[in-house]
Amino acid sequence: MENFSLTDIKRKNRSDVFHYIYGTPGCSKQNIATALNMSLPTVTQHLTDLLNQQLIEKCGQLSSSIGRKAIAYSVIRDARVSIGIEILENKIYIVGINLYGEKIAKERINVRFRTDPSYFEELKDLVFSFLEKYELKKQQLLGIGLGIQGLASQDGRAITYGEILKSTGLSIDMFQKYFSFPCRFIHDSECAANSELWENPSIKDCVYLSLGDHLGGAVLLDGRLQRGITGKSGTFEHMTLIQNGRTCYCGRRGCAECYCSASALLDGQMELEDFFERKNQGNAACAAKWTEYLNYLSLLINNLHMVMENTIILGGHITPYFTDEDILFLRQKVYELSTFRDPTDYILLGKCRIDAVSIGAALPFITEFLQGLSEGI
């Protein structure tokens, strides 16, 4: 049997009060006391603590036909924020999110990726300019996540495999030294999966496919990301899709990356927006290329579903351009490929389709803060 000190109980109660307000904004002291089975004096003390720590605020009064109107309380949404940066070869996307995972600031900046210290000094300057522009204070910040095209170590301190950006072995120390709060590398596919879980917490078991500039993936079981023994779980991009097919950046041939990524779709000819604008205007070459892409994607989806009979969620930069007709076409092709001819309504578009990587790079700091409240704010 566990023994809890009075301090432990106080922290737990204060955490419960905060989380109740977090999930029920505009609630009263009496609402909290009733829901949590606490005395009014106990609730009052915790409300005072949270107000003093500037984590909650009074937000008006509740209507009442008798007696005094009760004061309503809400969490200060921007009491804490975190920063997420999606690092690409020639640009970055940087966002700030609040305690509700809401995007409160965003910038796209053209900057060429390099593995030398000058890149991270430039990145540091861009972060400070971002904070100043959007009036975000250092004391609000929980951390900075760098979403990168490469596998990161369990602690996020190093890139263990970064063939796309030639970043294998890169240490976070070159960036961390400029900041007093934590910074970490996160695989871009893991970032995108983080965003999807936040937006769709009902999802427990699924395969997540990130259809970005490069293909990526993640496996989610019981609502938790499965990283595998060495962190390589979900690297569907290097499954062989076509034997002796196109050459992949990893050096092998026929990887799914070569057929199901945005890079494969565009072949270096144009931007996504331009491609789909031309396709929608009736460009035959773009239409044929898109059909070819969907055919390859259906092959990958069927293979994955044969291994793990779970929901398959499509996310990443391409998915905002999917139409209802595209999804119907994809489901039909997967149905035709399937041995068992089961319904294919398990194929879903993700809810987080814009800035999924940058948002997902920031979310772990928000999640950890919310989870850690019971240990002392």
N, C-alpha and C positions, 0 to 999 in steps of 0.2 A: 504494500500500500504506500502510495506517494505521500510525503509530508510537504505541505505548503505553508510558508511563512506568511505573516500578515502583509509583508511587502509584496509577495507573489500574488496574494489575493487582490490587493489594491491595484496592481498592474493589470491583472486579468480583468477586473471590473472596469478600469479606465479604458482598456482596449475594447471591451464589449460596448461601452457607451459610444466611443468614437465610431466603431463599425456600424452601430445602429444608426447613428446620425448620417454616416456615409451612405448607407443604403436607403435611408428614409429622410431625405432633406426636408426641412421645414417642420420637423417634429417638435413637440413640446417636452418639458421636463416630465410631466405626468405620463406622456406617451412612452418615454424611455423607461421610467420606473415600472410601469405596468408590463411592458414587453420583456424587460430583463429581470422582473421580480426583485427590484432593489428598492430600498427606502428612499424617500425624497431627499433627506439630508445627504445620503451617500451619492446620489446622482448630482446634487448641487455641488458637492466638493469636486467631483470629476469634471463637471462642466466648467467650474472656475479654473481648474488646472489647464484644461484644453483651451479655454479662452486666453489665459495668460501666455500659453505657448503659441498663440496665434495659429492654431490648427482649425478652430471652428469660429463661427461668428453668429451674432444675433441677426436674424433676417426678418424682422417684423413681428407681428402679433397674429395669433389665430383668432378668427371670428368667434364671437360668443354672444348669446342672447342674455346671459346672466353673469353677474360677477365680473371680476377683472379678466381682461383678455390675456391668455397665456403667451409668453414669449416663444418664438420659434427659433430653432437652431439649424445651421447648415455647416458643412465642412467648407473651409476656404479652399476652393478648387486649386488655386495657384500657390497654396502654402508651401508646397514642395513641387519641384519640376525636375525633369531629367532631359538630357540631350541625346539624340540619336543621329548618327552620321552614316549614310550609305556611301561607301567609297567605291568609285568606278575608275576606269583607266584615265579618263579625261575630264571627270567632273565629280562633284559630291552633291548629295542632297542632305541638308541638315534641318532637323526639326526639334522643336521643344514641345513636350507634352506635360500635362498637369496630373494631379492625383487620380483623375478619372480617365486617364489615357487619352484625353482630348488634345488634338493638335492646336497649339496656341501660337506657333510661329514656324515659318518654313522659308528656306532659301535654296536655290540651285546655283552653284558656283562652278565655273569652269576652272579646273586646276588639274594638272597632269600628275598622276601618281608616280612617286619615286620611293625607293627604299632607304634613301639617305636622310640624315637628321634634318636637312633643310626643308623637306616636305612636311615633317611634323611640326617644325617651327612655323611654317606657313599655315598649317592647319590650326595651330594654336591661335595665331593672329585672327584667323577667320572666326574661330569660336568666340574670342573676346569681342570682336566686332558685332557678332550675332547677338551676344548677351547685351551689349550696349544698345543696339538698335531696338531691341524688343524689351528693354528695361527689365531684364532678368538679373536678379542679384545673386551673388555667389552663395550667400547663406541659404538660398532657396534650393540650390542644386544638390541632387542626390548622386549624380554620376553621369558619365558620358560613355555610351556604347558605340563602338565602331563596327558597323556591319560591313564585312569584307568578303570578297570572292575567294574564300579559302577556308580550310578547316582550322579551328582554333583549339588550343589546349583546354582541358577541363576548367582551369582557372581563368581562361581568357587572357593570359599574359603573353602568349606566343602563337604564331602561325605555324602549324605543324605540316600543312600541305597547301601551298599557294602557287600552283603552276600558272594560273591565268595571269596573275600580276607579278609572277616571279618573286614572291614574298615569303617563301618558306624560311622559317627560322627567325622571322621578324619579331622583335620584342616590343611590348607595349611601353617599356620604360622610356623610349624616346619621346613619347607623348605624355605619359603619366607625370613626368618630372615637372611639368608646367602647372599642375593642378593639385589642390589639396584634397579633392574628393576622388573616389575610385573611377578608373577608366578600364575598359576591357575590349578585346576583340571578340566578335561573335560571328559565326558563319552566317552568310546572308540568308541562306535557306532557313536556318533556325530562327533568324529574326522574323522572316515572313510568317513562319508557323506561330511564333509568339503573338503576332498581331491577330492572326486568325483565331487563336484560342481566346484572346481577350474579347474580340468582337462576337464570338460564338462559343460561350462557355459550356453550352449543352453538348458540344462535340467531345466525345470521350475516346473513341477508337477510330482512327482514320489514317489514310496515307495522304500527305500533302505534297503537291507538285508545284514548284515555283517556276513559272514560265517567264523568266526574265531574260536579260541579255544572254545569260548562260542558264542552263537548266540546273535545277536543284530539287531537293526533296527532304522530307522528314517523315518519321513514323511516330504517331501519337497513340499511346495505349493508356487507358484509364485517365485520360486528360493530361498525361505527362509525356514529354519528349523523350524518345528512346535514342540515346546517343551511341549505344553499343560499347564494346570493350575498349576500343581506342578512339571513339568519337566519329567513326565513319559510317554509322548506320544512316540510311536514307540517301546515300550518294547514288541515286538512280541514274544520274547523268552518265555514269561510266558502266552501266549495264550494256552488254552488246545487243544492239537492236537489229543491225544488218551485218551478217558475217562478211568480213573483208570489205567493209563499206568505206565511207569517207574517213579521212584521218582526223583524229581528235587532238586537242591540245595536249592531252596526256601522253600522246605518242602511239596509242593503240588505234585500231580501225573499227568503225561501225558503232561507236558509242551512241547512246540516245542523245547526248549533247549535240551531235552533228546533225540531228534531224528534228529535235523538239525544242530547241532554244530560239530566242529571238534572233540571235546571230545567224543561225542556220536559215531562218525564214528570210532575213533581209540580205544575207550574203554580202554585207558591207556596201550595199548599193544606196540605201536611204534610211531615214529614220522611221520608226513605227508609225507615227502620225501620218507621214507622207505616204507610206505603203497602204494604209487602210483608207486614206482619202482617195487614192487612185483606184483601189479595188472597188470602193463604193461608187465611184464614178464610171465603173464599167471596164476598167483596164483588164484585158483578157489575161495578160501575163501574170498580173498580181492575183487575179482570181484563181488561176491554175496553180500558182505557188501556194496559195492558202489552202486549197483542196488537198494538195500533196501533203502539206503540213498536218492537217487534221487527220489524214490517213495514217501518217507515222505516229501521231499522238495517240490515236485509237489503238494501235498495236502495243504501245508502251502501257497504256492504261489496262488493256486486257491482260497483259503479262503480270502486272502488279496485282491485279485483282485475283488472279489465279493463285498467287502466293498468300495474299492477305485479303480475305473476303470482308473488307470494311468499306466505309465511305471513302471516296476519293475526291479531294477538294483541289480545285485548280485556282492558283493565285499567281501573282507576279505581274510584270509590266504588260503582258499581252492580254490578260483577261478583261480589262476594261473595253476592249474592242470586240469581244465575243457578242454575237447576237443570239436571240432565241433560236433562230434557224441553225446557227453554228452548233449549238448544244444538241439540238435534235439530230443533226447530221452525225455528230460525234457519237452520240448514244446509239444510233442505228448501226454505225460501223463497228462499234465495240460489240453490239449484240450479234452481228454477223460473224465476228471473229470468235465469240465465246463458244466453248464446247457445250456448255449447259443451257445456253439460250435463256439465261435468267433476265429479268427486267434490269435495265441499266439506269434507273433513277438514282442510283448511288453516286453518280457523277454530278458534282455540284460546283458552281462557281463560288469562290470565297467571298466573304462579306467585306474583307479589307482588301481593296483592289488598288488604292492609291497610297503611295508612300509606305507600303507594308514593311519594307526592309528598314528604313530609317526609324519608323515608329517602333518596330519590333526590337531595334537595337536599344531604344530608350526604356522599353517596358520593364525589363528585369529589375531595374532600380526602383521603379514604382511598386512592383509586386513585392520585392524584398522589404521595402519600407512598411507597406501595409501589413505584411505577415509578421514583421518584427515588433509591432507596436506593443504586444503583450509582454515583451522583454524589457520594456522601458522606453518611453519616448524621449 
